[in-house]
Amino acid sequence: MSRKKITWIGLYTYFRVEL
């Protein structure tokens, strides 16, 4: 479960940084 949460947060952060 922790791994999936990290993936979601990572994607969210990546998108925010790209934008």
MODELLER restraints for C-alpha pairs under 7 A, 6 or more apart:
rsr = mdl.restraints
at = mdl.atoms
